[in-house]
Structures are given as structure tokens and as C-alpha cells.
Amino acid sequence: MDITLLSWFQIIISVILIGLVLLQNRGEDGLGSAFGGGGGGNFHARRGLESTIFTLTIVIGVLFFATAILILLLS
């Protein structure tokens, strides 16, 4: 695989990762309050879209790390 193609792939992954991290719920700021949610106690379980975004963030983060290592090994 060409290192230039891997570099472009990593740039795309990084933009997606930044977007997913910004969507994470931080207290009252985040996806829940953006759509009228919020309130409640200190603890709440991740459900639905929030759980999917959390899992997707982990997967994209691992993919970003793997491409960084691959680019390092190929250069």
C-alpha cells in the first residue's frame, strides 16, 4: 500500500475521530443536551446513539493508531 494513500486515509480518520470526540457527552454539554436532554443525576448509562458513538470512537481511535504504526513501519 502506498504511504501517500495511507497518509490521506489517516487524515480522514483523524477528522472523523475529532468529530466523534466532540459529540461525546460531557456533563450537560454534548449530544444529549443538544437535542433537549439533560438533567438527572451524576450517573447514567450509555444507551442508543450515545453508546454507538462511544463504541465507534474507540474503533476509529484504534484504527488511527494502527495506521500511524503502519506509516511508521513503511517509511
C-alpha positions in Angstrom: 0.0 0.0 0.0 1.3 3.4 -0.9 2.4 5.6 2.0 0.7 8.7 0.4 -2.6 6.8 0.3 -2.2 5.8 3.9 -1.5 9.4 4.9 -4.7 10.6 3.3 -6.5 7.7 5.0 -5.2 8.8 8.3 -6.2 12.4 7.7 -9.7 11.3 7.0 -9.7 9.1 10.1 -8.4 12.0 12.2 -11.2 14.3 11.1 -13.8 11.6 11.9 -12.2 11.0 15.3 -12.3 14.7 16.1 -16.0 14.8 15.2 -16.8 11.8 17.3 -14.9 13.1 20.3 -16.8 16.4 20.1 -20.1 14.5 20.1 -19.2 12.8 23.4 -21.3 13.7 26.4 -19.5 15.9 28.9 -21.8 16.7 31.8 -24.6 19.0 30.5 -22.7 19.7 27.2 -22.9 17.1 24.5 -25.3 15.3 22.2 -27.9 14.8 24.9 -28.4 18.4 25.7 -28.1 19.4 22.1 -31.4 17.6 21.5 -33.3 18.7 24.6 -31.9 16.1 27.0 -30.1 16.8 30.2 -30.9 16.8 33.9 -30.7 13.7 36.0 -28.1 12.6 38.5 -24.4 12.1 38.3 -24.7 8.6 36.9 -26.4 7.5 33.7 -25.8 4.5 31.4 -24.9 5.0 27.8 -27.9 4.0 25.6 -28.8 4.1 22.0 -26.9 6.6 19.9 -24.6 7.7 22.8 -23.4 4.1 23.2 -22.9 3.7 19.4 -20.9 6.9 19.3 -18.7 5.8 22.2 -18.0 2.4 20.6 -17.3 4.0 17.2 -14.9 6.4 18.9 -12.9 3.5 20.3 -12.9 1.7 17.0 -11.8 4.8 15.0 -9.1 5.6 17.6 -7.6 2.1 17.3 -7.7 2.4 13.5 -5.9 5.8 13.7 -3.2 4.2 15.9 -2.8 1.2 13.6 -2.4 3.5 10.5 0.1 5.6 12.4 2.2 2.5 13.2 1.9 1.2 9.7 3.0 4.5 8.2 6.0 4.5 10.7 7.0 1.0 9.6 6.7 1.7 5.9 8.7 4.9 6.0 
